[in-house]
């Protein structure tokens, strides 16, 4: 397997834009580093939205891909996200529980406080772990994997992610990113049985570094 830092604006897999995806860049890196002849296999285990930065896991063999897919399905891969919002929630630590409906045409999800037709139940745990003069830093753990789940649920409780115009932020970030980071990944290596724990570097933006200093170690 290989774990890579994705910058905001990069796509994990190819799409209709025709932009080179991160998966192809990683293939080229593996081919050069290990002098691989022919085509390089790389399996996409999970994805991040284009404006989101942080850690992405890829599988380097078919066997690893099937094992990692199973681990993700069973919830054995623990991912933690950091998010920056302008507003703070009423309760600084807790669980958000909603029903989400995905609108394919709009590429957007809508959250409801009760079950509605075509909805999927969504849970996440959160706590506010830091703040700057004007912003709050959230630590989020997904308990389900729904479309735009963190973006949608935080917006639904009145705390849209900084820069996320689609979900109600008042202004965009200068670089087109949203302030959501796939911050850490932890899992038991399926072969060595050793615990793998990796933290992401912070995006190259002063606010991220300033607000991270407020987090108690």
N, CA, C and O of each residue as an XYZ file, in Angstrom:
868
protein
N       0.849     -1.186      0.000
C       0.000      0.000      0.000
C       0.885      1.235      0.000
O       2.078      1.164      0.295
N       0.285      2.358     -0.333
C       0.991      3.625     -0.286
C      -0.008      4.684      0.159
O      -1.131      4.734     -0.343
N       0.398      5.527      1.095
C      -0.458      6.592      1.611
C       0.131      7.930      1.174
O       1.311      8.203      1.392
N      -0.697      8.750      0.562
C      -0.228      9.960     -0.118
C      -0.982     11.180      0.409
O      -2.160     11.094      0.757
N      -0.285     12.319      0.462
C      -0.942     13.583      0.799
C      -1.504     14.202     -0.471
O      -0.772     14.480     -1.421
N      -2.813     14.414     -0.472
C      -3.490     15.063     -1.602
C      -3.668     16.541     -1.297
O      -4.175     16.906     -0.237
N      -3.253     17.384     -2.221
C      -3.493     18.810     -2.062
C      -4.922     19.134     -2.516
O      -5.483     18.437     -3.362
N      -5.498     20.186     -1.953
C      -6.818     20.611     -2.414
C      -6.708     20.984     -3.888
O      -5.701     21.543     -4.323
N      -7.745     20.672     -4.643
C      -7.737     20.932     -6.081
C      -7.368     19.714     -6.905
O      -7.706     19.637     -8.086
N      -6.669     18.750     -6.288
C      -6.337     17.516     -7.014
C      -7.528     16.565     -6.970
O      -8.307     16.567     -6.016
N      -7.656     15.751     -8.017
C      -8.684     14.707     -8.035
C      -8.008     13.361     -7.816
O      -6.893     13.136     -8.286
N      -8.687     12.466     -7.102
C      -8.109     11.157     -6.802
C      -8.156     10.253     -8.028
O      -7.179      9.571     -8.335
N      -9.283     10.247     -8.725
C      -9.460      9.447     -9.934
C      -9.860     10.356    -11.090
O     -10.340     11.469    -10.876
N      -9.658      9.872    -12.321
C     -10.016     10.654    -13.488
C     -11.500     10.970    -13.537
O     -12.325     10.164    -13.107
N     -11.841     12.138    -14.059
C     -13.244     12.509    -14.221
C     -13.414     13.254    -15.543
O     -12.495     13.288    -16.362
N     -14.580     13.845    -15.748
C     -14.900     14.475    -17.031
C     -14.057     15.717    -17.317
O     -14.032     16.194    -18.451
N     -13.363     16.249    -16.299
C     -12.530     17.436    -16.536
C     -11.306     17.110    -17.385
O     -10.764     17.983    -18.062
N     -10.875     15.852    -17.346
C      -9.680     15.471    -18.083
C      -8.383     15.828    -17.373
O      -7.302     15.585    -17.909
N      -8.470     16.401    -16.176
C      -7.260     16.726    -15.412
C      -6.576     15.445    -14.962
O      -7.235     14.437    -14.705
N      -5.237     15.490    -14.867
C      -4.515     14.286    -14.443
C      -4.840     13.981    -12.987
O      -4.649     14.838    -12.124
N      -5.328     12.778    -12.696
C      -5.664     12.439    -11.316
C      -4.428     12.074    -10.494
O      -3.377     11.732    -11.037
N      -4.581     12.154     -9.189
C      -3.513     11.785     -8.270
C      -3.081     10.339     -8.486
O      -1.898     10.025     -8.356
N      -4.016      9.461     -8.811
C      -3.689      8.047     -9.015
C      -2.643      7.871    -10.118
O      -1.759      7.022     -9.998
N      -2.733      8.655    -11.182
C      -1.752      8.546    -12.266
C      -0.393      9.084    -11.838
O       0.639      8.535    -12.223
N      -0.384     10.152    -11.048
C       0.880     10.689    -10.540
C       1.573      9.679     -9.632
O       2.795      9.533     -9.672
N       0.783      8.980     -8.810
C       1.352      7.984     -7.902
C       1.880      6.788     -8.694
O       2.929      6.237     -8.362
N       1.159      6.389     -9.736
C       1.653      5.307    -10.598
C       3.008      5.657    -11.197
O       3.917      4.828    -11.215
N       3.142      6.879    -11.684
C       4.403      7.322    -12.289
C       5.518      7.312    -11.249
O       6.650      6.940    -11.557
N       5.208      7.716    -10.031
C       6.195      7.717     -8.949
C       6.666      6.295     -8.644
O       7.864      6.046     -8.510
N       5.710      5.359     -8.535
C       6.060      3.965     -8.233
C       6.898      3.368     -9.366
O       7.888      2.677     -9.122
N       6.492      3.641    -10.592
C       7.205      3.105    -11.765
C       8.667      3.545    -11.767
O       9.567      2.756    -12.053
N       8.887      4.827    -11.442
C      10.261      5.350    -11.443
C      11.049      4.867    -10.233
O      12.195      4.440    -10.370
N      10.452      4.929     -9.064
C      11.166      4.583     -7.826
C      11.578      3.116     -7.802
O      12.685      2.788     -7.375
N      10.691      2.234     -8.258
C      10.962      0.803     -8.166
C      11.331      0.186     -9.509
O      11.419     -1.036     -9.635
N      11.551      1.057    -10.538
C      11.954      0.577    -11.868
C      11.015     -0.511    -12.374
O      11.459     -1.570    -12.817
N       9.720     -0.243    -12.304
C       8.710     -1.225    -12.699
C       8.540     -1.227    -14.219
O       8.307     -0.172    -14.810
N       8.652     -2.378    -14.851
C       8.378     -2.443    -16.298
C       6.874     -2.536    -16.547
O       6.129     -3.022    -15.696
N       6.435     -2.073    -17.708
C       5.023     -2.204    -18.074
C       4.110     -1.345    -17.223
O       4.545     -0.378    -16.597
N       2.832     -1.715    -17.211
C       1.841     -0.950    -16.459
C       1.962     -1.191    -14.962
O       2.262     -2.302    -14.527
N       1.731     -0.165    -14.192
C       1.782     -0.259    -12.732
C       0.355     -0.390    -12.200
O      -0.524      0.380    -12.585
N       0.123     -1.370    -11.312
C      -1.190     -1.516    -10.695
C      -1.309     -0.537     -9.537
O      -0.377     -0.385     -8.747
N      -2.450      0.121     -9.438
C      -2.738      0.966     -8.282
C      -4.239      0.946     -8.049
O      -5.014      1.358     -8.913
N      -4.648      0.466     -6.879
C      -6.070      0.384     -6.561
C      -6.512      1.549     -5.697
O      -5.865      1.874     -4.701
N      -7.613      2.177     -6.076
C      -8.168      3.291     -5.298
C      -9.069      2.713     -4.206
O     -10.081      2.075     -4.497
N      -8.694      2.941     -2.960
C      -9.418      2.369     -1.826
C     -10.533      3.305     -1.359
O     -11.623      2.848     -1.014
N     -10.266      4.603     -1.348
C     -11.278      5.591     -0.956
C     -10.935      6.908     -1.640
O      -9.883      7.027     -2.269
N     -11.806      7.887     -1.521
C     -11.627      9.151     -2.240
C     -11.823     10.329     -1.301
O     -12.417     10.206     -0.230
N     -11.306     11.471     -1.731
C     -11.586     12.741     -1.068
C     -12.158     13.692     -2.106
O     -11.767     13.650     -3.273
N     -13.073     14.543     -1.691
C     -13.606     15.556     -2.599
C     -12.474     16.439     -3.116
O     -11.465     16.630     -2.438
N     -12.648     16.967     -4.307
C     -11.598     17.764     -4.950
C     -11.078     18.919     -4.080
O      -9.863     19.105     -4.015
N     -11.938     19.704     -3.407
C     -11.419     20.827     -2.631
C     -10.862     20.463     -1.252
O     -10.448     21.340     -0.494
N     -10.854     19.157     -0.931
C     -10.377     18.689      0.375
C      -8.930     18.224      0.253
O      -8.544     17.634     -0.756
N      -8.133     18.492      1.284
C      -6.738     18.046      1.325
C      -6.587     16.904      2.322
O      -7.481     16.641      3.127
N      -5.429     16.224      2.256
C      -5.115     15.239      3.286
C      -4.748     13.871      2.761
O      -4.424     13.705      1.585
N      -4.804     12.895      3.644
C      -4.282     11.562      3.376
C      -5.243     10.705      2.558
O      -6.446     10.661      2.816
N      -4.667     10.019      1.554
C      -5.410      9.073      0.723
C      -4.629      7.759      0.679
O      -3.412      7.757      0.493
N      -5.337      6.648      0.851
C      -4.709      5.324      0.819
C      -4.915      4.692     -0.557
O      -6.031      4.670     -1.076
N      -3.835      4.179     -1.140
C      -3.903      3.404     -2.378
C      -3.339      2.011     -2.125
O      -2.477      1.822     -1.266
N      -3.838      1.037     -2.887
C      -3.329     -0.333     -2.808
C      -2.394     -0.598     -3.989
O      -2.703     -0.222     -5.119
N      -1.259     -1.239     -3.733
C      -0.279     -1.489     -4.787
C      -0.405     -2.886     -5.397
O       0.280     -3.203     -6.370
N      -1.273     -3.717     -4.833
C      -1.534     -5.041     -5.419
C      -3.029     -5.325     -5.330
O      -3.743     -4.726     -4.526
N      -3.486     -6.246     -6.166
C      -4.889     -6.628     -6.140
C      -5.286     -7.231     -4.801
O      -6.387     -6.986     -4.307
N      -4.388     -8.020     -4.211
C      -4.668     -8.649     -2.922
C      -4.824     -7.582     -1.834
O      -5.720     -7.655     -0.993
N      -3.930     -6.591     -1.873
C      -4.015     -5.505     -0.887
C      -5.304     -4.720     -1.066
O      -5.915     -4.291     -0.087
N      -5.720     -4.529     -2.317
C      -6.948     -3.780     -2.583
C      -8.156     -4.477     -1.957
O      -8.981     -3.830     -1.311
N      -8.261     -5.789     -2.147
C      -9.412     -6.515     -1.594
C      -9.378     -6.504     -0.068
O     -10.418     -6.387      0.581
N      -8.166     -6.629      0.508
C      -8.057     -6.604      1.973
C      -8.417     -5.233      2.537
O      -9.150     -5.130      3.521
N      -7.898     -4.188      1.906
C      -8.177     -2.834      2.390
C      -9.655     -2.479      2.219
O     -10.251     -1.845      3.090
N     -10.242     -2.893      1.093
C     -11.675     -2.654      0.886
C     -12.497     -3.290      2.002
O     -13.454     -2.698      2.500
N     -12.111     -4.496      2.386
C     -12.817     -5.202      3.457
C     -12.631     -4.495      4.795
O     -13.566     -4.399      5.589
N     -11.414     -3.998      5.041
C     -11.129     -3.293      6.293
C     -11.927     -1.992      6.379
O     -12.451     -1.648      7.439
N     -12.016     -1.272      5.257
C     -12.817     -0.046      5.243
C     -14.289     -0.383      5.474
O     -14.984      0.313      6.214
N     -14.759     -1.460      4.834
C     -16.167     -1.846      4.957
C     -16.516     -2.195      6.396
O     -17.609     -1.880      6.867
N     -15.593     -2.842      7.094
C     -15.834     -3.270      8.477
C     -15.543     -2.167      9.496
O     -15.757     -2.359     10.693
N     -15.064     -1.032      9.035
C     -14.746      0.053      9.966
C     -13.449     -0.159     10.724
O     -13.269      0.384     11.814
N     -12.541     -0.948     10.154
C     -11.271     -1.227     10.822
C     -10.196     -0.195     10.482
O      -9.109     -0.219     11.059
N     -10.490      0.700      9.559
C      -9.588      1.807      9.243
C     -10.177      3.056      9.882
O     -11.288      3.471      9.549
N      -9.430      3.647     10.796
C      -9.932      4.790     11.550
C      -9.368      6.077     10.948
O      -8.158      6.303     10.952
N     -10.273      6.918     10.430
C      -9.878      8.182      9.812
C     -10.392      9.344     10.652
O     -11.539      9.349     11.098
N      -9.533     10.312     10.854
C      -9.912     11.517     11.579
C      -9.740     12.719     10.661
O      -8.727     12.860      9.975
N     -10.740     13.574     10.664
C     -10.701     14.788      9.841
C     -10.607     16.011     10.740
O     -11.099     16.007     11.869
N      -9.972     17.051     10.230
C     -10.010     18.363     10.859
C     -10.796     19.298      9.959
O     -10.666     19.248      8.736
N     -11.611     20.148     10.563
C     -12.398     21.114      9.806
C     -12.365     22.458     10.523
O     -12.371     22.514     11.753
N     -12.329     23.530      9.754
C     -12.353     24.880     10.312
C     -13.694     25.527      9.955
O     -14.109     25.524      8.796
N     -14.361     26.079     10.967
C     -15.630     26.769     10.746
C     -15.594     28.156     11.383
O     -14.827     28.417     12.309
N     -16.430     29.019     10.868
C     -16.547     30.367     11.421
C     -17.319     30.339     12.735
O     -17.053     31.131     13.639
N     -18.264     29.430     12.831
C     -19.132     29.358     14.007
C     -18.854     28.100     14.810
O     -18.353     27.106     14.284
N     -19.183     28.159     16.085
C     -19.022     26.998     16.967
C     -20.372     26.350     17.201
O     -21.396     27.034     17.193
N     -20.392     25.030     17.410
C     -21.657     24.372     17.727
C     -22.102     24.730     19.151
O     -21.298     25.175     19.970
N     -23.377     24.531     19.427
C     -23.903     24.811     20.760
C     -23.223     23.941     21.811
O     -22.914     24.406     22.908
N     -22.993     22.674     21.469
C     -22.292     21.726     22.340
C     -20.943     21.431     21.699
O     -20.883     21.101     20.514
N     -19.863     21.544     22.463
C     -18.517     21.466     21.883
C     -18.031     20.043     21.629
O     -16.963     19.860     21.046
N     -18.776     19.047     22.045
C     -18.394     17.658     21.775
C     -19.654     16.817     21.726
O     -20.542     16.979     22.563
N     -19.741     15.921     20.756
C     -20.929     15.082     20.691
C     -21.003     14.270     19.417
O     -19.998     14.060     18.738
N     -22.202     13.816     19.098
C     -22.476     13.020     17.902
C     -23.547     13.717     17.078
O     -24.550     14.180     17.622
N     -23.339     13.794     15.775
C     -24.372     14.299     14.875
C     -25.041     13.113     14.191
O     -24.371     12.214     13.683
N     -26.355     13.124     14.186
C     -27.144     12.021     13.623
C     -28.211     12.622     12.722
O     -29.118     13.308     13.193
N     -28.099     12.365     11.440
C     -29.068     12.883     10.475
C     -29.375     11.824      9.425
O     -28.765     10.756      9.399
N     -30.337     12.145      8.557
C     -30.615     11.347      7.376
C     -30.267     12.202      6.163
O     -30.761     13.321      6.027
N     -29.415     11.677      5.280
C     -28.920     12.443      4.141
C     -29.539     11.949      2.838
O     -29.675     10.748      2.607
N     -29.909     12.907      1.996
C     -30.416     12.597      0.656
C     -29.463     13.225     -0.348
O     -29.175     14.420     -0.277
N     -28.980     12.428     -1.270
C     -28.040     12.924     -2.286
C     -28.787     13.365     -3.540
O     -29.629     12.638     -4.067
N     -28.464     14.563     -4.005
C     -29.002     15.078     -5.262
C     -27.892     14.974     -6.311
O     -26.939     15.754     -6.298
N     -28.024     14.010     -7.210
C     -26.960     13.736     -8.186
C     -26.725     14.932     -9.106
O     -25.581     15.278     -9.401
N     -27.819     15.567     -9.562
C     -27.676     16.688    -10.503
C     -26.899     17.843     -9.888
O     -26.058     18.455    -10.546
N     -27.179     18.135     -8.641
C     -26.516     19.243     -7.959
C     -25.176     18.841     -7.351
O     -24.415     19.698     -6.902
N     -24.884     17.536     -7.335
C     -23.708     17.012     -6.633
C     -23.676     17.566     -5.211
O     -22.686     18.149     -4.770
N     -24.795     17.366     -4.508
C     -24.953     17.924     -3.169
C     -25.849     17.010     -2.348
O     -26.734     16.345     -2.885
N     -25.611     16.984     -1.036
C     -26.479     16.221     -0.142
C     -27.247     17.156      0.777
O     -26.794     18.256      1.094
N     -28.420     16.696      1.197
C     -29.277     17.469      2.099
C     -29.534     16.642      3.357
O     -29.806     15.444      3.279
N     -29.444     17.294      4.516
C     -29.606     16.604      5.798
C     -30.985     16.871      6.386
O     -31.523     17.974      6.285
N     -31.540     15.835      7.003
C     -32.831     15.939      7.672
C     -32.702     15.365      9.077
O     -31.866     14.500      9.339
N     -33.555     15.869      9.981
C     -33.524     15.402     11.366
C     -34.346     14.141     11.573
O     -34.369     13.587     12.672
N     -35.021     13.683     10.523
C     -35.831     12.468     10.609
C     -35.730     11.743      9.269
O     -35.301     12.330      8.276
N     -36.115     10.503      9.240
C     -36.027      9.709      8.014
C     -37.003     10.224      6.967
O     -38.171     10.483      7.259
N     -36.505     10.368      5.739
C     -37.333     10.797      4.609
C     -37.074      9.826      3.455
O     -36.114      9.058      3.510
N     -37.915      9.846      2.405
C     -37.697      8.930      1.284
C     -36.299      9.078      0.672
O     -35.796     10.191      0.513
N     -35.689      7.956      0.337
C     -34.370      7.886     -0.313
C     -33.224      8.407      0.561
O     -32.150      8.721      0.050
N     -33.448      8.498      1.861
C     -32.396      8.997      2.744
C     -31.548      7.859      3.303
O     -31.991      6.713      3.385
N     -30.321      8.202      3.684
C     -29.415      7.256      4.329
C     -28.993      7.834      5.671
O     -28.672      9.017      5.782
N     -28.998      6.982      6.684
C     -28.651      7.438      8.024
C     -27.168      7.795      8.082
O     -26.334      7.104      7.498
N     -26.848      8.869      8.785
C     -25.462      9.345      8.858
C     -25.117      9.705     10.294
O     -25.868     10.405     10.974
N     -23.955      9.209     10.749
C     -23.460      9.511     12.086
C     -22.019     10.012     11.990
O     -21.243      9.541     11.159
N     -21.678     10.957     12.838
C     -20.271     11.313     13.033
C     -20.090     11.794     14.466
O     -21.000     12.366     15.065
N     -18.902     11.554     15.000
C     -18.512     12.097     16.299
C     -17.649     13.331     16.065
O     -16.878     13.378     15.107
N     -17.775     14.318     16.926
C     -16.964     15.522     16.760
C     -16.590     16.095     18.121
O     -17.234     15.820     19.133
N     -15.537     16.897     18.116
C     -15.228     17.753     19.256
C     -14.470     18.961     18.752
O     -13.675     18.854     17.818
N     -14.708     20.094     19.353
C     -13.974     21.311     19.009
C     -12.681     21.301     19.809
O     -12.705     21.317     21.040
N     -11.547     21.275     19.105
C     -10.257     21.065     19.780
C      -9.370     22.298     19.793
O      -8.312     22.288     20.422
N      -9.784     23.369     19.105
C      -8.951     24.566     19.090
C      -9.704     25.736     18.482
O     -10.799     25.577     17.942
N      -9.110     26.896     18.575
C      -9.738     28.072     17.966
C      -8.698     29.168     17.776
O      -7.668     29.197     18.449
N      -8.992     30.058     16.850
C      -8.208     31.276     16.665
C      -9.130     32.439     17.025
O     -10.174     32.229     17.643
N      -8.765     33.639     16.655
C      -9.609     34.793     16.977
C     -10.991     34.675     16.335
O     -11.998     35.028     16.948
N     -11.031     34.180     15.106
C     -12.289     34.184     14.349
C     -12.817     32.812     13.947
O     -13.917     32.721     13.401
N     -12.058     31.734     14.202
C     -12.451     30.426     13.679
C     -12.302     29.340     14.740
O     -11.595     29.493     15.736
N     -13.012     28.219     14.474
C     -12.976     27.068     15.369
C     -12.468     25.837     14.610
O     -12.770     25.647     13.432
N     -11.691     25.010     15.310
C     -11.131     23.793     14.716
C     -11.847     22.580     15.289
O     -11.869     22.365     16.501
N     -12.435     21.786     14.385
C     -13.151     20.575     14.757
C     -12.300     19.343     14.462
O     -11.549     19.312     13.487
N     -12.427     18.335     15.315
C     -11.918     16.995     15.014
C     -13.134     16.105     14.796
O     -14.017     16.028     15.650
N     -13.175     15.438     13.654
C     -14.362     14.664     13.265
C     -13.975     13.221     12.960
O     -12.982     12.964     12.279
N     -14.757     12.301     13.464
C     -14.606     10.885     13.116
C     -15.903     10.409     12.481
O     -16.968     10.456     13.098
N     -15.798      9.953     11.249
C     -16.971      9.450     10.541
C     -17.331      8.054     11.039
O     -16.466      7.186     11.158
N     -18.595      7.848     11.323
C     -19.085      6.522     11.691
C     -19.823      5.874     10.523
O     -20.063      4.667     10.518
N     -20.180      6.697      9.532
C     -20.745      6.207      8.271
C     -20.044      6.956      7.150
O     -19.406      7.980      7.395
N     -20.152      6.464      5.937
C     -19.470      7.112      4.823
C     -20.452      7.579      3.762
O     -20.630      6.909      2.745
N     -21.082      8.705      3.984
C     -22.068      9.232      3.039
C     -21.469     10.346      2.183
O     -20.445     10.938      2.524
N     -22.135     10.609      1.069
C     -21.696     11.651      0.140
C     -21.661     13.011      0.840
O     -22.667     13.454      1.394
N     -20.498     13.670      0.812
C     -20.328     15.008      1.403
C     -20.781     15.043      2.867
O     -21.289     16.063      3.333
N     -20.599     13.945      3.584
C     -21.229     13.830      4.905
C     -20.803     14.922      5.882
O     -21.656     15.573      6.485
N     -19.504     15.132      6.046
C     -19.042     16.129      7.025
C     -19.506     17.520      6.610
O     -20.009     18.289      7.429
N     -19.333     17.828      5.336
C     -19.730     19.145      4.822
C     -21.215     19.400      5.073
O     -21.601     20.482      5.517
N     -22.033     18.407      4.787
C     -23.486     18.537      4.885
C     -23.946     18.611      6.342
O     -24.757     19.469      6.690
N     -23.437     17.722      7.191
C     -23.907     17.685      8.571
C     -23.467     18.917      9.364
O     -24.247     19.448     10.154
N     -22.227     19.379      9.166
C     -21.786     20.577      9.882
C     -22.597     21.796      9.443
O     -22.953     22.644     10.262
N     -22.883     21.874      8.152
C     -23.702     22.986      7.658
C     -25.109     22.935      8.250
O     -25.700     23.969      8.562
N     -25.635     21.723      8.402
C     -27.003     21.564      8.902
C     -27.148     22.064     10.340
O     -28.232     22.488     10.742
N     -26.060     22.018     11.118
C     -26.123     22.515     12.505
C     -25.621     23.956     12.586
O     -25.276     24.438     13.665
N     -25.582     24.646     11.435
C     -25.242     26.062     11.423
C     -23.768     26.381     11.410
O     -23.371     27.501     11.730
N     -22.935     25.391     11.037
C     -21.492     25.586     11.053
C     -20.861     25.129      9.736
O     -20.083     24.176      9.721
N     -21.195     25.810      8.624
C     -20.576     25.395      7.356
C     -19.061     25.530      7.404
O     -18.527     26.419      8.068
N     -18.377     24.643      6.698
C     -16.916     24.663      6.669
C     -16.424     25.900      5.919
O     -16.990     26.292      4.899
N     -15.384     26.489      6.434
C     -14.810     27.690      5.826
C     -14.508     27.445      4.339
O     -13.863     26.462      3.976
N     -14.990     28.361      3.495
C     -14.734     28.280      2.061
C     -15.715     27.421      1.284
O     -15.653     27.379      0.055
N     -16.628     26.729      1.979
C     -17.516     25.773      1.312
C     -18.812     26.459      0.872
O     -19.844     26.338      1.532
N     -18.746     27.175     -0.242
C     -19.895     27.920     -0.739
C     -21.099     27.018     -0.998
O     -22.241     27.420     -0.775
N     -20.841     25.800     -1.467
C     -21.928     24.858     -1.789
C     -22.810     24.589     -0.568
O     -24.009     24.346     -0.702
N     -22.206     24.635      0.622
C     -22.939     24.320      1.841
C     -23.116     25.532      2.762
O     -23.323     25.379      3.966
N     -23.034     26.724      2.191
C     -23.473     27.883      2.965
C     -22.409     28.802      3.523
O     -22.738     29.763      4.218
N     -21.121     28.536      3.237
C     -20.092     29.485      3.674
C     -20.307     30.821      2.962
O     -20.730     30.856      1.806
N     -20.018     31.904      3.652
C     -20.311     33.232      3.089
C     -19.304     33.664      2.029
O     -19.630     34.464      1.152
N     -18.077     33.138      2.107
C     -17.080     33.496      1.085
C     -16.176     32.302      0.801
O     -16.038     31.398      1.625
N     -15.571     32.318     -0.369
C     -14.685     31.227     -0.771
C     -13.291     31.445     -0.204
O     -12.948     32.559      0.193
N     -12.487     30.389     -0.164
C     -11.071     30.520      0.160
C     -10.331     30.981     -1.089
O     -10.716     30.618     -2.200
N      -9.279     31.773     -0.925
C      -8.567     32.316     -2.084
C      -8.094     31.253     -3.084
O      -8.067     31.502     -4.289
N      -7.721     30.067     -2.580
C      -7.194     29.026     -3.472
C      -8.267     28.058     -3.951
O      -7.955     27.074     -4.621
N      -9.531     28.324     -3.615
C     -10.612     27.443     -4.050
C     -10.807     26.210     -3.192
O     -11.674     25.385     -3.478
N     -10.006     26.076     -2.139
C     -10.136     24.928     -1.246
C     -11.306     25.133     -0.291
O     -11.876     26.222     -0.219
N     -11.659     24.079      0.441
C     -12.481     24.233      1.631
C     -11.609     23.780      2.795
O     -10.704     22.965      2.613
N     -11.876     24.301      3.987
C     -10.987     24.039      5.131
C     -11.348     22.726      5.822
O     -11.751     22.694      6.984
N     -11.185     21.641      5.055
C     -11.424     20.284      5.547
C     -10.209     19.439      5.181
O      -9.767     19.434      4.032
N      -9.680     18.729      6.164
C      -8.425     17.989      6.007
C      -8.594     16.553      6.492
O      -9.045     16.321      7.613
N      -8.230     15.593      5.646
C      -8.139     14.197      6.076
C      -6.858     14.086      6.898
O      -5.775     13.868      6.356
N      -7.001     14.242      8.223
C      -5.848     14.529      9.085
C      -5.048     13.305      9.509
O      -3.819     13.358      9.548
N      -5.720     12.208      9.827
C      -4.966     11.036     10.291
C      -5.667      9.747      9.887
O      -6.889      9.689      9.746
N      -4.844      8.716      9.708
C      -5.346      7.380      9.365
C      -4.625      6.378     10.252
O      -3.410      6.455     10.432
N      -5.387      5.430     10.810
C      -4.807      4.417     11.690
C      -5.483      3.072     11.422
O      -6.708      2.989     11.327
N      -4.670      2.022     11.301
C      -5.214      0.677     11.084
C      -4.147     -0.361     11.387
O      -2.959     -0.050     11.464
N      -4.587     -1.589     11.557
C      -3.674     -2.699     11.782
C      -3.229     -3.236     10.426
O      -4.063     -3.615      9.604
N      -1.911     -3.270     10.188
C      -1.406     -3.788      8.910
C      -1.865     -5.236      8.749
O      -1.641     -6.052      9.644
N      -2.507     -5.572      7.620
C      -3.106     -6.905      7.486
C      -2.096     -8.052      7.480
O      -2.464     -9.193      7.759
N      -0.829     -7.770      7.168
C       0.178     -8.833      7.128
C       1.059     -8.819      8.383
O       1.171     -9.829      9.079
N       1.680     -7.672      8.667
C       2.604     -7.591      9.800
C       1.883     -7.514     11.143
O       2.478     -7.786     12.186
N       0.596     -7.143     11.120
C      -0.226     -6.960     12.317
C       0.290     -5.823     13.200
O      -0.053     -5.745     14.380
N       1.102     -4.958     12.637
C       1.567     -3.779     13.373
C       0.600     -2.625     13.127
O       0.017     -2.503     12.049
N       0.440     -1.778     14.149
C      -0.433     -0.622     14.031
C       0.232      0.440     13.160
O       1.352      0.865     13.443
N      -0.450      0.865     12.107
C       0.009      1.944     11.236
C      -0.773      3.201     11.603
O      -2.002      3.200     11.540
N      -0.091      4.257     11.980
C      -0.747      5.522     12.316
C       0.008      6.663     11.651
O       1.201      6.849     11.890
N      -0.683      7.417     10.824
C      -0.036      8.485     10.058
C      -0.855      9.762     10.192
O      -2.081      9.749     10.084
N      -0.147     10.870     10.432
C      -0.772     12.191     10.460
C      -0.403     12.955      9.196
O       0.711     12.842      8.685
N      -1.348     13.725      8.707
C      -1.126     14.527      7.510
C      -0.370     15.808      7.836
O      -0.533     16.357      8.926
N       0.456     16.295      6.908
C       0.951     17.666      7.057
C      -0.221     18.628      6.929
O      -1.265     18.269      6.384
N      -0.055     19.835      7.421
C      -1.108     20.837      7.305
C      -1.027     21.531      5.953
O       0.063     21.678      5.400
N      -2.164     21.959      5.412
C      -2.112     22.739      4.171
C      -1.243     23.983      4.341
O      -1.111     24.523      5.440
N      -0.663     24.421      3.244
C       0.268     25.547      3.271
C      -0.514     26.869      3.312
O      -0.534     27.636      2.349
N      -1.148     27.098      4.453
C      -1.929     28.315      4.642
C      -1.774     28.746      6.096
O      -1.905     27.916      6.995
N      -1.498     30.022      6.347
C      -1.229     30.478      7.717
C      -2.298     30.112      8.733
O      -1.971     29.756      9.865
N      -3.588     30.193      8.349
C      -4.651     29.911      9.310
C      -4.545     28.505      9.871
O      -4.712     28.306     11.074
N      -4.268     27.520      9.013
C      -4.149     26.141      9.488
C      -3.064     26.029     10.550
O      -3.262     25.376     11.574
N      -1.926     26.658     10.312
C      -0.806     26.551     11.252
C      -1.092     27.329     12.534
O      -0.718     26.896     13.624
N      -1.751     28.470     12.401
C      -2.081     29.267     13.590
C      -3.085     28.547     14.480
O      -2.910     28.476     15.697
N      -4.135     28.014     13.866
C      -5.190     27.382     14.660
C      -4.712     26.050     15.248
O      -5.168     25.647     16.319
N      -3.790     25.361     14.548
C      -3.254     24.092     15.065
C      -2.449     24.316     16.338
O      -2.355     23.417     17.173
N      -1.870     25.499     16.496
C      -1.077     25.806     17.708
C      -1.953     25.849     18.947
O      -1.451     25.707     20.062
N      -3.265     26.045     18.772
C      -4.168     26.145     19.914
C      -4.608     24.769     20.419
O      -5.244     24.667     21.468
N      -4.269     23.704     19.669
C      -4.672     22.351     20.063
C      -3.802     21.876     21.206
O      -2.575     21.917     21.120
N      -4.435     21.424     22.278
C      -3.676     20.908     23.418
C      -3.092     19.548     23.084
O      -3.798     18.641     22.642
N      -1.782     19.422     23.305
C      -1.109     18.160     22.996
C      -1.385     17.125     24.092
O      -0.902     15.996     24.011
